[in-house]
Amino acid sequence: MRRIREAREADRPFVRRLFEEALAPHYGGDHRAHADRVLDTHLSGGHDRYGHFSLTQRMFVLTEEDAPRGLVHVVGKRQQTVKISPLIVAPDHRSGDGRGKELLAAAEDFSRRQEARQIYCTVAESNAAALRFFRRNGFVAAGSAMGQYKRGVREYMLYRPLDAEGPVRADDGLRLREATDSDWPVVRKMVLAAFAPYCEGIGDSWVQALFDAYARRGHGDVNTKFKDIYVVSDGGQELRGVAATGPKKGGSVKVMPLCAVDEPAWRTLLRELPRRAARPGTRLYTHQPPDAGPTAALQRHGWQLEALLPGAYHEAHSMAQWGFRA
C-alpha cells in the first residue's frame, strides 16, 4: 500500500543515496551535504537559516509497505511561489505507474496550503525523463541556461500556475477569422489599449495605417508592406483578440500587433495563427510588452524569447521579441 508522509530521521540513508544517485549525473556539488542540509531543515521545523527568499522547506516521502520509494522536497518562497527541489523516484521503481504523480500531488497540496500562486522547478536537459514528466503534467518551459548547475549541462526552468489544470484545451465557441470593416472600431480600441502605453507614436494615425495595409493585402508585393488581419471572436461575435501579419524580405512573417483580452483568446490566437498566416517551416516573430499575460501565453505555445529591446518603442520601456517556427 502506498502513502505519502513527512520525512523522518530514519530516512536519512535513503535520502542521501537518492540524492547522490539521481543528481550527480546532472548537477555539480556535494549531494550528500545537500541531502543533509535540506533534511535537517525539514526536521527542525522547516525554517531555512541560510535562504534569502525561502520561508519554509518540507520533505515528503512516498512509501510502499513502509519502504521508501521516492521523495519530494519543496521550498516555500517569500514571493508566494513554491520550488520543487528535487522530486525523485527511486531508479528501480520508475515503472510509470504513478509514483511521480503522487509526489507531485503532495507538492501541489503543500503549495496550496501555503497559498502559493505558482509552483516551479529546474531540470537538466540531460534528464530527459524528468523533462517529459513535468511537461506532461502541465509545466511550461520558461527558458534555459547553460552551465547553471553543472559545467556543460543546460538547465531548463519550468513553472505551472496553481490554478492550471494540465495541458491546454481547445476553447469552444472561439474562432479565428479574417477581419471585416465592421471590426475596425473594436480592433482600434483593443490595439491602442494593448500598445499605446508602451509605444510612443501609436495613435489613430498608426491604426489607420494598419487598416490601409490590410486594404493592400491583395497586391502580394512585400514592398507594399501589406497586412493580413485576423480576429478572435466568440459565438456572439464579440472580438477578443487581434493579430496583423506581414511578410518580410528575408522570408519571416512579422506579427504586429498581436494582443488579446483574456487567456482563452490568447490560446485561440496562438494555436490557430501559424496555420493561417504562414507555410510550414516559416519563422514568425512579434514584439510584445514584457507583461505576465502575453509572456505566459507565448511560452505555453512554444514561442521563444529572442531579445529584449530597451527603448526601442518607448524611452521608459523595453519590448520583448519572440520567435516561432510554424
N, C-alpha and C positions, 0 to 999 in steps of 0.2 A: 504493500500500500504506500502511495506517495503522499508526502506532505511537505509544506514549507514551514520552516521555523527560524527563529533568530539564531545566529551563530553562537557557539559556546567555546569555552577554553579548550574543551576536549577536541574541537575541530581543528586546532592549530596545525597538526601534522598534515591533515588533508588540505587545508588552505595553502600552506607553504608548497606542498607538492603540486597542487593545481596551478598556482601562480607560476612556478618555475617551468612546468611542462607547457603550459598554454601561452605564456607571454614571451618567453625567451626567443622564439623564432622571429618575433615581430617587434620587440621593444628592447631598448638598452636598459642598463641599470641592474641593481641588486634586487631581484624579485622576491627573495626570501625576506629581506629587510622591508620591502614594500608590503608583503603579506602581513608581517608582524605589526607594522605601523597601523594599517587600517583595521586589523582585528583588535589591536589594543584600544584604538579609538572607539570602536563599536562597544567593546566590553566595558569601557569606562563611562558609558552613557551617551556616546555619540558626539561629544564636544571635540572639535578639531583644534588643538592648541596651536597649530602651525599654519593653517589655511587662512588666506586673506578674504576669500569670498565664501568659503564653505561655512555653514552654520551647524550642520549636523551630518553624521555619517552612520549608516547602518549596514549590516551584512545579514543576508538571509541564505539559508542552506536548504536545498532540496534533498530529501531522504527517501529511501525505499526500504521498508522493513528496518528502519532506524539506521541504515548505512548511508552515508553522504554520497550523492551522485552529481552535485553541481552547486554553484553559488552565484549570488549577485551582490555586488557592493554598490551602494547608492550614496550620493552626496547631495544634500540639500543646500542650495546656494542662496546668497542674500538677494539675488535678483529674481527670486521666485521661479527658478528653474531647478531641475534635478539632473545630475550626471550619473550615468551608469559607468562604473569604473572598477572592475570589469563585470561581465556576465560570462560564466564558463560552465559548460557541461563536461564532466569527466570524459576523456577521449574514448574510453571503452564503453561508454553509454550514450554515444551520439547516434542513436538509431532512427532519428526522425519521427519519434512518436510523442513529441510534445513537451519534453523536459525543458527545452529552452523557452518555449512559450509560457510555461508555468512560472519560470523565473522572471520573465519579462512582466507577466501579470502582477507578480509580487512587487516589482519595481514601480509599476504604474499605480498600484494601490497605495504604496508609500508616498508617491508623488502627490496623489490627490489628497491624502491626509495632510500633507504639507501645504496644500492649496497652491501648488505649483501650476504654472500655465504651459510649461514646455518640459519635455524630457529629451536628453541628448546623449551622445556618446561619440567617441572617435574610434576608428577601426583601420588597421593597417591594410593597404592594398594587397599585401601578400596573404592576408587572411580572407581568402575569397569566400569561404563558407559563412563566416560571420557577416560579411557584407551582404550576401544573399539573404541571410536570416533577417537582418534589420530592414532591408528594403522590402522584403515580403510582408513585413509587419508594419508597413506604413511610414517608415523613416525616410526622410528626404536628404539627399547629399547636398550640403551647402557649399562644399568646395574641398580642396585638398592642399597639402603642403608637403614638400619633400624634406625628409630628414628631421621631422618634428620630434620624434621619439627614438629613432634609430637611424644612423647614417645609411643613406642609400635606399631607405624604405619610405614610400609615400603614405601619408596618413589622411584618411577621409574623415570629415566632420559631418555627422548626421544628426537630424533632430526630428521630433514629432510633436506638434501641438497636442495637448492632452484632451482636447475636445474632438480630435480627429478620430475617425473610425476606420482606419486602414486605407487601402488604395482608393484612388479617385474613382467615383462612379459617374455614369452618364447623368446629365441633368434633363429630366423630362420637361418638355414644354419650352425649352430654349433652343433657338436655332440661329445659325449664321446665314445671312443673306446679303446680297448687294444692296447698297443704299439707294434710296429714291429721293426725289426732290422734296417730298413731304417730310423726310427725316431731318432736313437741314437745321431747323430751329433747335431740335434736341441735340443733334450732333454738335452744333456750335456751343451750346451750354455745357455739354459734357467735356468737350475738349478744353475749353477755357478753364473750367474748374480744375481739371487734372494738371494742366501745364502752365497756366499763366503765373501761378505763384513761384515757379522755378525757372521760368524762361523770360528774359527781357524781350520786349518787342512783340510778344504774342498777344494779339487782339483781333478785332473784327477783320482787319485787312489780311491778316495771316490766315484766318479761317476762310475768307473769300478766295484767297489764292489756292487753298486746298480744294475748294469746290471747283474752281476753274480748271485745276489739274485733272480733276475727275471728269470734267466735260471733254478733255482731250484724250481720254483713255483709248478711243478707237484708232488713234494715229499709229500706235505701236512703235514710235520712234523714241528711243531712250533720251535723245537730246531735247525733246519737248518736255521732259520731266513730268510725264503724265502719272496719274494715280488711279489705282482701283481702291474703292472704299467699301468696306463691309461693316455691317452692324449686327449685333446680337439682339434679338427681340424675343419676348415671351408670347404666350398664347393670346394675350390681349394686345399684342403689337407694341407694347411699351419697350422702348430702347434701353438696353442695359450695358452695352459695350460698343466700341467702335475701333476699327483699325484701318489705316490707309497704307497701301503698299505701292512701291515704285521700284523698277529695276535700276541698277547702277551699271556703269560701263564695264566694270570688272566681272559682271555676272551675278553679283549678290543682289538681294532684294532688301531694301530698307523699309522697315515697318515703323511709320511715324506719322501721326500719333498712334499710340496703342494704349487704350485705357478701358476700364470697366468700373461699374458702380458697386459690385459685390463679388464674392468668391465664385459663385456658380457661373456668373457671366465671364469671369476670367477663365474658368475651366473650359467653357464652350469656345471662347476665342482661341485659346492656345491649343486646344485639341483639334479644331477644325481648320484653322487658318493655314497651316503649312500645306494641307492638301488642296486648298482652294487657290492659294497665292503663288505656289512655286512648284516646279517639277522636282521629282525625287533627286536628291543629291545637291539641290541648290542651297546656298547659305543665306539665311535670313539674319538680319540684325536690327536692333532697336535701341533707342536711348530713353532711359527712364529715370525719374527721380528715385533715389535710393531709399524708398519707403518700404515698410514691412509688408504691406499687402501685395504690391506688384512683385517684390523680391520673392516672397514665398510662392506666389503663383508661377513665376518663371522657373524657379528651381524645381518645383514639383513636376514640371513638364519638360525637364531636360535642357533648358536653356543654360548657357554657360556665361558667367561674368567674364568679360574680356578687358574692360578698362574702367577706371574712374576718371572723370573729366572735370577737374575743378575749374570753375569759372567759364566753362565752355558756353553755357546758356545764360548764366546769371552770375554776377560778381560774388554773391554770397552763398552760392550753392554749387554742389557737384552733381553731375549726371553720370549714370552708370550705362555702359554699353554692354548689351547682352547679345550672344550669337546662338544660332540653332541651325543644324543641318537637316533639311527636310527629307 
